[in-house]
Amino acid sequence: MVRVRDLRLLPKAHLHLHFTGSMRSSTLLELADKYGVHLPEALSSGEPPRLRATDERGWFRFQRLYDIARSCLRSPEDIQRLVRETAEEDVRDGSRWLEIQVDPTSYAPRLGGLIPALEVILDAVATASRETGLGMRVVVAANRMKHPLDARTLARLAVRYADHGVVGFGLSNDERRGFARDFDRAFAIARDGGLLAAPHGGELSGPASVRDCLDDLHAGRVGHGVRAAEDPYLVKRLADSGVTCEVCPASNVALGVYEKPEDVPLRALFDAGVPMALGADDPLLFGARLAAQYEIAREHHGFSDAELAELARQSVRGSRAPLEEQRRMLADIDAWLAD
């Protein structure tokens, strides 16, 4: 009889998790009650909302739900609670290293401005890391729905805090809007400051959006990237260059990018040698945290424990964890597989 190892015990790095989207649904309910925020049933039922973002109306609904949830984070104490609970959830799922993505401009109005907001977030991350033992860092993300000059401001701020927990610079929101090249200067500022370039691409838009991330923004990692599977030449390029795709199977299905879990091209990308780091994206809205992504690979794509261990190794190698920390995680992955 083949032994089925516990995927929660598999050491792994978590490289694609959005800040507000990492919140526990029970915490959202408590904060909404605290501040008198009316939550639509999609957020108050305790069940993941039914979402589909492949059209403008669907994306608008998804973004509206996210904005309502974010409006419940109003004080440093709320930020500290979210980060601590997120760290606890990650540790429970076997995460050893988390790079959480955040646009501090979204929280600045209630936290005293852009710089105070980022400092509150970084302080919460440092405290949660110390208390839980989870390695944690921050990817500052610009919003592609805003002006590229705003992204440059964020890039300079991110570089300023590179020695205080910021390891990367991202670009989020609807990748069907605007052009990646409009943000090339912001990403140049970030890269020149030693930060990893990790923009979103290849989720709601096709392979061209992944190529734009590589050509225009010189991405070292690509958020999502799954639509690259539609272009064999792009798949080979990702494999040859070793650029990690932050693949989020549960959210791909929840947002309608793919109809069923088995439609997500995990196997095609893995067999082609494209490095992947499975991520939960926004568990508040999609209902599935980190270990569940590995369960999808096992149950719907037939990944063996050896292949799941390799996925975990790829997440570690794609991280910004210090080399010594990476070596420890890789050794523990080997131990999980040997057990």
Rosetta silent file (secondary structure, phi, psi, omega in degrees, C-alpha in Angstrom):
SEQUENCE: MVRVRDLRLLPKAHLHLHFTGSMRSSTLLELADKYGVHLPEALSSGEPPRLRATDERGWFRFQRLYDIARSCLRSPEDIQRLVRETAEEDVRDGSRWLEIQVDPTSYAPRLGGLIPALEVILDAVATASRETGLGMRVVVAANRMKHPLDARTLARLAVRYADHGVVGFGLSNDERRGFARDFDRAFAIARDGGLLAAPHGGELSGPASVRDCLDDLHAGRVGHGVRAAEDPYLVKRLADSGVTCEVCPASNVALGVYEKPEDVPLRALFDAGVPMALGADDPLLFGARLAAQYEIAREHHGFSDAELAELARQSVRGSRAPLEEQRRMLADIDAWLAD
SCORE:     score description
SCORE:     0.000 S_00000001
   1 L     0.000  131.109 -179.166    0.000    0.000    0.000 S_00000001
   2 L   -77.233  130.501  179.855    1.383    3.416   -0.995 S_00000001
   3 L   -77.996  136.712  176.834    1.736    5.784    1.916 S_00000001
   4 L  -103.794  109.250 -177.555    0.054    9.177    1.546 S_00000001
   5 L   -76.736  151.624 -179.046    2.163   11.787    3.283 S_00000001
   6 L   -76.695  117.371 -177.462    0.583   14.775    5.030 S_00000001
   7 H   -72.204  -17.269  174.824    0.995   17.816    2.778 S_00000001
   8 H   -71.527  -20.631  179.134    0.657   20.135    5.748 S_00000001
   9 H   -91.825   -6.802  178.230    3.949   18.719    6.989 S_00000001
  10 L   -74.975  116.231  178.127    5.707   19.334    3.664 S_00000001
  11 L   -64.183  139.754 -175.169    8.006   22.370    4.139 S_00000001
  12 E  -158.114  162.455  173.473    7.353   24.996    1.501 S_00000001
  13 E  -107.896  145.342 -178.206    7.640   28.693    0.635 S_00000001
  14 E  -114.979  111.753 -170.237    4.573   30.818   -0.056 S_00000001
  15 E  -114.714   -0.179  179.081    5.249   33.460   -2.689 S_00000001
  16 E  -138.417   89.935  179.260    1.814   34.613   -3.861 S_00000001
  17 E  -144.800  123.058  179.768   -0.458   35.896   -1.111 S_00000001
  18 E   -88.160  151.494 -167.537   -2.213   39.261   -1.072 S_00000001
  19 L   -61.609  -68.600 -179.321   -2.480   41.232    2.144 S_00000001
  20 H   -61.568  -36.519 -178.295   -6.217   41.765    2.746 S_00000001
  21 H   -66.483  -10.822  177.994   -6.981   38.535    0.904 S_00000001
  22 H   -85.649   -5.885 -174.100   -5.043   36.575    3.526 S_00000001
  23 L   -66.534  144.959  170.408   -7.550   37.493    6.261 S_00000001
  24 L   -69.680  141.543  179.753   -9.600   34.888    8.081 S_00000001
  25 H   -63.733  -33.409  178.182  -13.300   35.226    7.303 S_00000001
  26 H   -65.537  -35.131  177.546  -14.067   35.152   11.049 S_00000001
  27 H   -68.276  -40.821  176.749  -11.728   38.109   11.554 S_00000001
  28 H   -58.858  -43.535  179.912  -13.456   40.055    8.782 S_00000001
  29 H   -61.986  -41.954  179.952  -16.809   39.494   10.468 S_00000001
  30 H   -66.522  -42.912 -179.682  -15.451   40.742   13.811 S_00000001
  31 H   -68.412  -38.646  178.223  -13.806   43.824   12.301 S_00000001
  32 H   -62.645  -39.852  177.375  -16.906   44.672   10.270 S_00000001
  33 H   -66.832  -39.361 -179.732  -18.985   44.509   13.443 S_00000001
  34 H   -61.178  -40.415 -174.991  -16.413   46.619   15.288 S_00000001
  35 H  -102.850    3.584  178.751  -16.529   49.400   12.690 S_00000001
  36 L    68.581   33.475  179.209  -20.164   49.124   11.644 S_00000001
  37 L   -90.916  125.181  176.959  -19.328   48.056    8.098 S_00000001
  38 L   -79.230  121.969  178.848  -22.169   46.337    6.280 S_00000001
  39 L   -98.135  133.386  172.391  -20.887   43.231    4.540 S_00000001
  40 L   -64.933  160.453 -176.980  -22.696   41.819    1.519 S_00000001
  41 H   -57.268  -29.957 -179.867  -23.786   38.202    1.851 S_00000001
  42 H   -60.352  -25.090  179.851  -20.856   37.158   -0.336 S_00000001
  43 H  -106.120  -16.927 -174.127  -18.542   38.161    2.528 S_00000001
  44 H  -102.301   -9.163 -174.459  -20.737   37.453    5.542 S_00000001
  45 L   -76.580  -17.326 -176.349  -21.984   33.940    4.790 S_00000001
  46 L    85.975   -5.190  177.379  -18.781   32.220    5.871 S_00000001
  47 L  -110.435  148.424  177.721  -18.579   30.497    2.487 S_00000001
  48 L   -58.480  135.395  179.840  -16.324   31.584   -0.417 S_00000001
  49 L   -67.317  155.388  174.506  -18.305   33.857   -2.760 S_00000001
  50 L   -81.532  117.546 -173.536  -19.206   32.710   -6.263 S_00000001
  51 L  -125.621  154.659  170.592  -16.864   34.657   -8.500 S_00000001
  52 L  -159.246  117.290 -171.971  -16.021   34.923  -12.150 S_00000001
  53 L  -115.526   21.112 -178.304  -13.661   37.646  -13.351 S_00000001
  54 L   -80.881   -3.050  172.147  -13.234   36.822  -17.013 S_00000001
  55 L  -128.950  169.275 -175.073  -15.404   39.801  -17.962 S_00000001
  56 H   -59.259  -43.115 -177.428  -15.451   43.430  -16.827 S_00000001
  57 H   -64.661  -41.899 -179.898  -18.510   43.022  -14.613 S_00000001
  58 H   -64.821  -41.833  178.939  -17.089   39.974  -12.857 S_00000001
  59 H   -65.344  -40.013  179.100  -13.758   41.650  -12.173 S_00000001
  60 H   -59.957  -41.866  179.745  -15.528   44.747  -10.850 S_00000001
  61 H   -64.741  -44.162  177.917  -17.502   42.563   -8.403 S_00000001
  62 H   -58.816  -46.808 -177.951  -14.346   40.797   -7.241 S_00000001
  63 H   -65.977  -35.630  178.599  -12.569   44.134   -6.733 S_00000001
  64 H   -64.562  -43.142  178.268  -15.564   45.591   -4.889 S_00000001
  65 H   -62.956  -41.047  179.433  -15.601   42.694   -2.422 S_00000001
  66 H   -63.735  -42.887 -179.151  -11.874   43.088   -1.875 S_00000001
  67 H   -64.757  -38.440  177.514  -12.239   46.836   -1.285 S_00000001
  68 H   -62.941  -44.798  178.812  -15.027   46.286    1.262 S_00000001
  69 H   -62.126  -42.525 -179.039  -12.871   43.818    3.161 S_00000001
  70 H   -64.242  -30.661 -179.059   -9.911   46.184    3.074 S_00000001
  71 L   -66.441  -12.217  179.246  -12.054   48.996    4.517 S_00000001
  72 L   -88.440   -1.980  177.000  -12.257   46.976    7.748 S_00000001
  73 L  -101.206  101.394 -168.521   -8.513   47.351    8.364 S_00000001
  74 L  -123.661  -10.456 -176.023   -8.314   50.724   10.082 S_00000001
  75 L  -137.732  160.948  174.740   -5.725   50.651   12.856 S_00000001
  76 H   -55.508  -34.289  179.556   -2.215   49.344   13.488 S_00000001
  77 H   -65.126  -37.367  176.878   -3.800   46.763   15.795 S_00000001
  78 H   -64.454  -41.939  179.173   -5.955   45.484   12.922 S_00000001
  79 H   -63.037  -45.050 -179.771   -2.868   45.188   10.719 S_00000001
  80 H   -61.937  -40.966  179.514   -0.976   43.359   13.453 S_00000001
  81 H   -64.304  -47.534 -179.983   -3.846   40.935   13.958 S_00000001
  82 H   -56.992  -48.286 -176.233   -4.169   40.171   10.255 S_00000001
  83 H   -66.198  -42.316  179.233   -0.437   39.521    9.837 S_00000001
  84 H   -62.191  -45.716 -179.283   -0.175   37.388   12.986 S_00000001
  85 H   -67.419  -36.490  176.213   -3.166   35.255   12.006 S_00000001
  86 H   -61.947  -43.845  177.855   -1.897   34.937    8.439 S_00000001
  87 H   -61.737  -42.130  179.097    1.440   33.703    9.760 S_00000001
  88 H   -62.088  -41.839  178.377   -0.343   31.195   12.003 S_00000001
  89 H   -64.391  -41.566 -179.702   -2.352   29.870    9.059 S_00000001
  90 H   -64.605  -44.518  178.692    0.773   29.553    6.928 S_00000001
  91 H   -59.544  -41.017  179.244    2.681   27.708    9.650 S_00000001
  92 H   -61.323  -29.880 -178.754   -0.268   25.328   10.013 S_00000001
  93 L   -93.887    8.620  175.784   -0.011   24.581    6.287 S_00000001
  94 L    90.759    6.182  178.405    3.720   23.856    6.394 S_00000001
  95 E   -70.585  135.651  175.113    4.979   27.197    5.146 S_00000001
  96 E  -108.914  -15.995 -175.063    8.474   28.089    6.301 S_00000001
  97 E  -149.813  129.736 -178.622    8.784   31.307    4.331 S_00000001
  98 E  -128.817  128.743  171.430    6.135   33.848    3.258 S_00000001
  99 E  -113.470  102.402 -173.843    6.456   36.816    0.925 S_00000001
 100 E   -94.018  137.544 -173.320    3.210   38.740    1.335 S_00000001
 101 E  -100.826  134.444 -176.711    2.193   41.290   -1.294 S_00000001
 102 E  -150.570  141.806  170.242    0.751   44.663   -0.384 S_00000001
 103 L  -102.965  102.328 -174.564    0.005   48.058   -1.890 S_00000001
 104 H   -65.318  -19.133  178.757    0.505   50.393    1.088 S_00000001
 105 H   -62.976  -25.325 -178.977   -1.330   53.249   -0.638 S_00000001
 106 H   -69.714  -23.782 -176.095   -4.563   51.342    0.015 S_00000001
 107 L  -107.837  -10.365 -174.941   -4.056   51.587    3.776 S_00000001
 108 H   -58.009  -42.100 -176.235   -2.345   54.980    3.944 S_00000001
 109 H   -58.291  -31.344 -177.272   -5.490   57.138    4.463 S_00000001
 110 H   -98.771   -5.803 -176.147   -6.310   55.395    7.762 S_00000001
 111 H  -118.558   17.317  171.933   -2.747   54.857    8.969 S_00000001
 112 L    91.909   10.381  178.606   -1.361   58.369    8.734 S_00000001
 113 L   122.971  173.368 -173.920    0.115   58.353    5.241 S_00000001
 114 H   -64.362  -50.075 -178.382    2.107   56.197    2.866 S_00000001
 115 H   -66.080  -48.369  176.398    5.332   55.895    4.865 S_00000001
 116 H   -57.494  -37.690 -179.823    3.591   55.266    8.222 S_00000001
 117 H   -61.947  -47.781  179.678    1.388   52.634    6.551 S_00000001
 118 H   -64.673  -37.916  179.411    4.361   50.718    5.188 S_00000001
 119 H   -66.581  -37.936  176.250    6.176   50.991    8.514 S_00000001
 120 H   -62.289  -43.688  179.813    3.124   49.635   10.374 S_00000001
 121 H   -63.981  -46.854 -178.815    2.973   46.706    7.940 S_00000001
 122 H   -65.076  -37.165  177.239    6.691   45.972    8.192 S_00000001
 123 H   -65.268  -41.168  178.423    6.589   46.159   11.973 S_00000001
 124 H   -64.410  -39.428  179.031    3.662   43.733   12.041 S_00000001
 125 H   -64.521  -45.417  179.853    5.528   41.361    9.721 S_00000001
 126 H   -62.443  -41.635 -179.908    8.669   41.458   11.868 S_00000001
 127 H   -66.060  -46.241 -179.626    6.658   40.824   15.049 S_00000001
 128 H   -64.025  -37.911  178.890    4.641   37.969   13.561 S_00000001
 129 H   -63.343  -44.220 -179.743    7.777   36.368   12.158 S_00000001
 130 H   -64.838  -39.204 -174.880    9.476   36.535   15.547 S_00000001
 131 H   -79.164  -29.471 -175.456    6.449   35.138   17.383 S_00000001
 132 H  -104.649  -16.672 -176.435    5.601   32.298   14.974 S_00000001
 133 L    82.610    1.270  178.291    9.037   31.362   13.611 S_00000001
 134 L   -82.521  126.852  172.467    7.833   31.874   10.037 S_00000001
 135 E   -66.397  127.367 -176.506   10.270   33.710    7.793 S_00000001
 136 E  -136.141  136.852  173.923    8.332   36.673    6.408 S_00000001
 137 E  -139.567  174.908 -174.159    9.111   39.425    3.944 S_00000001
 138 E  -123.136  137.578  167.949    7.088   41.942    1.897 S_00000001
 139 E  -107.817  114.907  177.166    6.579   42.512   -1.819 S_00000001
 140 E   -80.260  127.688 -174.624    5.375   46.080   -2.386 S_00000001
 141 E  -118.524  131.759  172.160    2.941   46.084   -5.307 S_00000001
 142 E   -83.923  161.002 -179.207    1.853   48.918   -7.546 S_00000001
 143 E  -105.671  117.888 -175.844   -1.659   49.037   -8.993 S_00000001
 144 L   -71.923   -5.817  175.054   -1.754   48.968  -12.783 S_00000001
 145 L   -83.564   -8.400  179.406   -5.119   50.799  -12.677 S_00000001
 146 L  -104.732  174.672 -175.516   -3.300   53.864  -11.356 S_00000001
 147 L   -69.197  142.192  178.261   -0.850   56.233  -13.038 S_00000001
 148 H   -57.275  -24.882  177.005    2.676   54.903  -13.675 S_00000001
 149 H   -65.935  -33.652  175.382    4.060   57.872  -11.723 S_00000001
 150 H   -63.243  -37.282  179.037    2.366   56.450   -8.628 S_00000001
 151 H   -65.222  -37.625  178.383    4.219   53.202   -9.277 S_00000001
 152 H   -63.940  -40.638  177.177    7.544   55.076   -9.394 S_00000001
 153 H   -60.055  -44.579  179.719    6.791   56.631   -6.014 S_00000001
 154 H   -65.467  -38.337 -179.627    6.063   53.187   -4.597 S_00000001
 155 H   -63.183  -43.001  178.576    9.210   51.734   -6.154 S_00000001
 156 H   -63.760  -39.970  178.495   11.380   54.392   -4.502 S_00000001
 157 H   -65.021  -42.980 -179.878    9.643   53.745   -1.187 S_00000001
 158 H   -60.491  -43.616  178.974   10.135   49.993   -1.546 S_00000001
 159 H   -63.005  -38.686 -179.940   13.852   50.460   -2.218 S_00000001
 160 H   -59.116  -30.455 -177.680   14.127   52.727    0.801 S_00000001
 161 L  -107.246   22.674 -179.318   12.900   49.845    2.982 S_00000001
 162 H   -63.525  -27.160  178.218   14.874   47.093    1.274 S_00000001
 163 H   -92.584    7.573 -176.803   16.885   46.579    4.446 S_00000001
 164 H  -126.230   22.932  173.567   13.756   46.494    6.592 S_00000001
 165 L   118.517   -9.157  177.363   11.813   43.601    5.106 S_00000001
 166 E   -88.088  126.825 -178.040   10.934   44.566    1.525 S_00000001
 167 E  -119.879  -12.423 -176.238   12.320   42.056   -0.983 S_00000001
 168 E  -152.114  169.659  178.336   10.340   42.636   -4.161 S_00000001
 169 E  -131.681  127.634 -176.386    8.240   44.933   -6.302 S_00000001
 170 E  -119.568  178.262  177.202    5.030   43.777   -7.971 S_00000001
 171 E  -144.425  114.148 -172.922    2.267   44.977  -10.265 S_00000001
 172 E  -120.055 -173.316 -176.727   -1.262   43.782   -9.550 S_00000001
 173 L    82.454 -171.458 -167.878   -4.901   44.285  -10.541 S_00000001
 174 L   -64.664  108.186 -175.482   -6.520   43.615  -13.924 S_00000001
 175 L   -71.924   -5.555  175.774   -3.689   42.827  -16.336 S_00000001
 176 L   -78.086  -10.372 -178.486   -6.039   43.458  -19.264 S_00000001
 177 L   -97.716  134.221  173.898   -5.761   47.175  -18.531 S_00000001
 178 L    68.966 -169.231 -178.113   -2.894   49.278  -19.804 S_00000001
 179 L  -125.554  141.612  177.522    0.537   48.081  -20.837 S_00000001
 180 H   -58.771  -36.672 -176.051    3.325   46.593  -18.770 S_00000001
 181 H   -62.830  -21.295  177.264    5.813   48.871  -20.525 S_00000001
 182 H   -64.301  -19.732 -176.518    4.107   51.898  -18.945 S_00000001
 183 H  -108.116   14.852 -174.957    5.599   50.718  -15.645 S_00000001
 184 H   -64.552  -35.142 -179.025    9.088   49.937  -16.922 S_00000001
 185 H   -68.061  -40.983  178.022   10.675   52.897  -15.165 S_00000001
 186 H   -60.500  -42.479 -179.314    9.180   51.927  -11.805 S_00000001
 187 H   -70.891  -31.317  175.428   10.531   48.401  -12.186 S_00000001
 188 H   -64.982  -40.664  176.856   13.944   49.714  -13.212 S_00000001
 189 H   -59.938  -45.308 -178.365   14.039   51.747   -9.987 S_00000001
 190 H   -65.286  -46.341 -178.949   13.126   48.645   -8.001 S_00000001
 191 H   -64.612  -41.317  178.484   15.642   46.376   -9.723 S_00000001
 192 H   -62.238  -26.398  178.417   18.421   48.958   -9.413 S_00000001
 193 L   -88.751    8.575  175.643   17.630   49.020   -5.691 S_00000001
 194 L    88.275   10.220 -177.913   18.154   45.279   -5.406 S_00000001
 195 L   -93.054  149.229  174.566   14.493   44.225   -5.377 S_00000001
 196 E   -71.856  136.924  173.226   13.007   41.274   -7.220 S_00000001
 197 E   -89.843  118.278 -174.832   10.653   42.171  -10.092 S_00000001
 198 E  -137.524   65.858 -179.820    7.474   40.114   -9.602 S_00000001
 199 E   -79.552  157.613  172.280    4.593   41.490  -11.705 S_00000001
 200 E   -75.880  145.214  173.913    1.301   39.717  -12.392 S_00000001
 201 E  -172.623  154.641  174.235    0.794   38.286  -15.871 S_00000001
 202 L    71.380   35.304  173.797   -0.774   35.366  -17.664 S_00000001
 203 L  -117.644  -77.864  178.220   -3.937   35.022  -15.612 S_00000001
 204 L   -79.577  -22.015  174.557   -6.800   37.049  -17.067 S_00000001
 205 L  -108.817  163.085 -173.314   -4.705   37.827  -20.149 S_00000001
 206 L   -83.979 -160.001 -174.670   -2.938   35.328  -22.355 S_00000001
 207 H   -56.959  -31.739 -178.304    0.703   34.507  -23.085 S_00000001
 208 H   -58.340  -33.782 -179.037    1.452   38.000  -24.409 S_00000001
 209 H   -69.955  -28.586  175.366    1.054   39.427  -20.907 S_00000001
 210 H   -72.555  -42.525  176.957    3.732   37.025  -19.637 S_00000001
 211 H   -59.804  -39.135  178.878    6.074   38.019  -22.459 S_00000001
 212 H   -62.808  -39.230  177.793    5.499   41.666  -21.553 S_00000001
 213 H   -61.244  -39.583 -179.466    6.511   40.935  -17.952 S_00000001
 214 H   -74.919  -46.302 -172.875    9.740   39.378  -19.197 S_00000001
 215 H   -78.003  -42.563 -172.919   10.560   41.837  -21.983 S_00000001
 216 H   -93.336  -31.321 -174.788    9.391   45.139  -20.509 S_00000001
 217 H  -113.510   -3.585  178.324    9.731   44.600  -16.756 S_00000001
 218 L    51.413   52.297 -175.956   12.544   41.991  -16.667 S_00000001
 219 L   -63.459  136.228  171.601   10.565   39.861  -14.257 S_00000001
 220 L   -92.903  -22.754  170.497   12.432   37.479  -12.001 S_00000001
 221 E  -141.599  154.247  177.865    9.115   35.888  -11.042 S_00000001
 222 E  -121.251  124.658  175.700    5.691   36.103  -12.649 S_00000001
 223 E   -69.155  116.783 -174.869    2.510   36.269  -10.589 S_00000001
 224 E    80.813  -97.543  176.334    0.312   33.471  -11.980 S_00000001
 225 L    80.725   -1.226 -172.099    1.815   32.943  -15.447 S_00000001
 226 H   -63.829  -28.950 -177.822   -0.357   29.885  -16.184 S_00000001
 227 H   -70.334   -8.488  173.512   -1.564   31.177  -19.552 S_00000001
 228 H   -59.031  -25.962 -178.378    2.008   30.809  -20.774 S_00000001
 229 H   -60.500  -16.510 -179.798    1.081   27.157  -21.328 S_00000001
 230 H   -79.334   -7.467 -177.107   -0.771   28.263  -24.469 S_00000001
 231 L  -129.381  102.611 -177.117    2.561   29.165  -26.162 S_00000001
 232 H   -56.820  -34.365 -179.656    5.180   26.373  -26.392 S_00000001
 233 H   -69.010  -37.748  178.100    7.954   28.840  -27.194 S_00000001
 234 H   -69.236  -38.377  176.580    7.138   30.905  -24.115 S_00000001
 235 H   -58.654  -45.979  179.209    7.041   27.764  -21.973 S_00000001
 236 H   -63.652  -38.301  179.175   10.528   26.864  -23.173 S_00000001
 237 H   -63.502  -44.014  178.912   11.739   30.391  -22.491 S_00000001
 238 H   -63.002  -42.858 -179.878   10.452   30.283  -18.907 S_00000001
 239 H   -64.563  -45.005 -177.139   12.019   26.871  -18.371 S_00000001
 240 H   -67.085  -35.055 -177.403   15.367   27.878  -19.883 S_00000001
 241 H   -86.131  -14.815 -179.758   15.546   31.149  -17.934 S_00000001
 242 L    71.707   23.773  178.182   14.397   29.596  -14.661 S_00000001
 243 L   -77.095  123.641 -177.429   11.759   32.285  -14.072 S_00000001
 244 E   -79.932  133.901  172.809    9.354   31.022  -11.393 S_00000001
 245 E   -99.397  128.514  179.488    5.605   31.265  -11.987 S_00000001
 246 E   -87.088   89.115 -170.696    3.522   31.836   -8.864 S_00000001
 247 L   -90.222  131.971 -175.620    0.664   29.489   -9.743 S_00000001
 248 L  -124.322   82.624 -171.504   -2.591   29.688   -7.773 S_00000001
 249 H   -57.623  -45.329 -176.489   -4.820   26.783   -8.881 S_00000001
 250 H   -63.483  -40.760 -179.202   -7.819   27.426   -6.614 S_00000001
 251 H   -72.600  -32.053  176.270   -8.111   31.079   -7.581 S_00000001
 252 H   -57.852  -40.724  179.646   -7.692   30.249  -11.287 S_00000001
 253 H   -76.051  -42.464 -178.178  -10.828   28.125  -11.049 S_00000001
 254 H   -60.760  -35.279 -178.224  -12.718   30.502   -8.732 S_00000001
 255 L   -90.305    0.222  175.539  -12.202   33.413  -11.130 S_00000001
 256 L    84.191   10.850  176.126  -13.165   31.389  -14.189 S_00000001
 257 L   -64.648  -38.589  173.145   -9.750   31.317  -15.841 S_00000001
 258 L  -131.445  148.146 -175.827  -10.227   27.539  -15.968 S_00000001
 259 L   -72.710  -40.730 -173.663  -13.471   25.624  -15.507 S_00000001
 260 L  -133.800  155.940  179.509  -12.165   22.786  -13.341 S_00000001
 261 H   -53.497  -37.743 -177.711   -9.080   22.140  -11.171 S_00000001
 262 H   -71.499  -10.944  178.148   -7.830   19.556  -13.655 S_00000001
 263 H   -82.256  -20.398  178.064   -7.869   22.218  -16.412 S_00000001
 264 L   -64.230  128.687 -170.730   -5.143   24.290  -14.720 S_00000001
 265 L   -78.792   47.481  179.784   -1.963   23.412  -16.689 S_00000001
 266 H   -61.111  -48.283 -176.625    0.099   22.347  -13.686 S_00000001
 267 H   -64.806  -43.279 -179.077    1.256   19.112  -15.249 S_00000001
 268 H   -61.236  -44.368 -179.523    2.134   20.684  -18.603 S_00000001
 269 H   -68.562  -42.522 -179.424    4.236   23.408  -16.996 S_00000001
 270 H   -62.947  -47.451 -178.426    5.903   21.025  -14.532 S_00000001
 271 H   -66.338  -25.676  178.607    6.802   18.466  -17.187 S_00000001
 272 L   -82.933   -6.389  177.192    8.215   21.244  -19.382 S_00000001
 273 L    89.031   15.743  176.901   10.554   22.315  -16.578 S_00000001
 274 L   -78.438  121.758  178.483    8.925   25.651  -15.725 S_00000001
 275 L   -65.334  137.906 -179.790    9.652   26.420  -12.039 S_00000001
 276 E  -131.555  148.035  170.631    6.473   26.953  -10.030 S_00000001
 277 L  -126.874  109.402 -179.284    5.585   28.183   -6.565 S_00000001
 278 L   -69.639  138.008 -178.288    2.034   27.276   -5.622 S_00000001
 279 L  -139.491  161.771 -175.881    0.191   30.080   -3.832 S_00000001
 280 L   -93.329  -15.497  176.428   -3.196   30.793   -2.262 S_00000001
 281 E    66.703  -87.103 -178.206   -3.660   34.289   -3.774 S_00000001
 282 L  -139.273   77.970 -176.566   -6.684   35.484   -1.721 S_00000001
 283 H   -60.481  -24.273  176.263   -7.986   32.735    0.596 S_00000001
 284 H   -57.854  -38.238 -176.626  -10.544   35.134    2.101 S_00000001
 285 H   -98.629  -23.207 -176.206  -12.338   35.119   -1.250 S_00000001
 286 H  -106.712  -14.244  172.087  -11.315   31.728   -2.650 S_00000001
 287 L    83.105  -10.170 -175.293  -11.511   29.634    0.506 S_00000001
 288 L  -117.031  128.583  178.068   -8.345   27.590   -0.035 S_00000001
 289 L   -95.024 -162.062 -165.582   -5.044   28.198    1.721 S_00000001
 290 H   -65.018  -51.232 -176.320   -1.567   26.965    0.857 S_00000001
 291 H   -60.217  -30.349  179.952   -1.697   23.222    1.543 S_00000001
 292 H   -63.359  -28.616  178.444   -4.916   22.981   -0.477 S_00000001
 293 H   -67.215  -38.224  176.934   -3.012   24.043   -3.605 S_00000001
 294 H   -70.198  -33.221  175.404   -0.719   21.032   -3.196 S_00000001
 295 H   -62.998  -38.195  177.019   -3.780   18.838   -2.651 S_00000001
 296 H   -61.516  -43.412  178.559   -5.080   20.015   -6.035 S_00000001
 297 H   -61.381  -39.517 -179.547   -1.797   18.966   -7.645 S_00000001
 298 H   -71.149  -51.080 -170.045   -2.057   15.561   -5.971 S_00000001
 299 H   -79.317  -35.361 -173.241   -5.760   14.859   -6.487 S_00000001
 300 H  -105.599  -13.257 -177.879   -6.447   16.420   -9.881 S_00000001
 301 H  -125.564    2.443  174.240   -3.081   16.166  -11.626 S_00000001
 302 L    68.284   26.822  178.898   -1.673   12.936  -10.242 S_00000001
 303 L   -68.553  129.666  174.493    1.455   14.443   -8.700 S_00000001
 304 L   -75.470  168.864  177.417    3.410   11.871   -6.727 S_00000001
 305 H   -62.132  -35.138  177.632    4.925   12.726   -3.358 S_00000001
 306 H   -64.568  -38.341  178.776    8.323   13.017   -5.070 S_00000001
 307 H   -72.753  -36.922  176.399    6.855   15.516   -7.541 S_00000001
 308 H   -64.835  -37.766  175.886    5.105   17.436   -4.773 S_00000001
 309 H   -63.140  -37.943  178.172    8.427   17.630   -2.936 S_00000001
 310 H   -67.579  -37.662  173.610    9.981   19.036   -6.098 S_00000001
 311 H   -58.501  -43.574  178.327    7.220   21.656   -6.304 S_00000001
 312 H   -62.955  -40.676  177.552    8.073   22.642   -2.733 S_00000001
 313 H   -61.547  -40.915  179.935   11.771   22.843   -3.653 S_00000001
 314 H   -63.053  -36.193  177.817   10.915   25.092   -6.584 S_00000001
 315 H   -65.420  -38.233  179.515    9.004   27.416   -4.245 S_00000001
 316 H   -68.099  -45.576 -178.810   12.044   27.644   -1.980 S_00000001
 317 H   -65.839  -28.704  179.229   14.466   28.271   -4.833 S_00000001
 318 L   -82.437   -5.453 -176.755   12.163   30.963   -6.222 S_00000001
 319 L   -84.084  173.010  174.206   12.012   32.780   -2.898 S_00000001
 320 L  -102.296   20.398  176.791   14.153   35.590   -1.550 S_00000001
 321 L   -64.832  144.269  176.401   14.971   33.624    1.567 S_00000001
 322 L   -55.595  150.892 -174.632   18.661   33.780    2.576 S_00000001
 323 H   -57.421  -39.318  179.705   20.706   30.910    1.165 S_00000001
 324 H   -64.193  -39.540  177.461   21.240   29.315    4.562 S_00000001
 325 H   -66.560  -39.544  176.665   17.500   29.362    5.198 S_00000001
 326 H   -60.665  -44.160  179.990   16.912   27.860    1.763 S_00000001
 327 H   -60.545  -40.352  178.333   19.353   25.052    2.510 S_00000001
 328 H   -63.818  -44.047 -179.896   17.512   24.243    5.745 S_00000001
 329 H   -64.742  -41.885 -179.750   14.155   24.152    3.995 S_00000001
 330 H   -63.901  -39.294  177.604   15.482   21.972    1.171 S_00000001
 331 H   -64.632  -39.110 -179.660   16.960   19.523    3.680 S_00000001
 332 H   -70.901  -31.574  173.830   13.651   19.350    5.529 S_00000001
 333 H   -63.707  -44.057  177.182   11.809   18.699    2.254 S_00000001
 334 H   -59.884  -39.798  179.738   14.159   15.768    1.628 S_00000001
 335 H   -66.162  -38.874  176.802   13.439   14.518    5.137 S_00000001
 336 H   -59.749  -43.667 -177.296    9.668   14.726    4.532 S_00000001
 337 H   -71.743  -33.137 -177.530   10.057   12.625    1.395 S_00000001
 338 H   -78.562  -19.226 -175.755   12.389   10.113    3.070 S_00000001
 339 L   -67.215    0.000    0.000   10.098    9.605    6.067 S_00000001
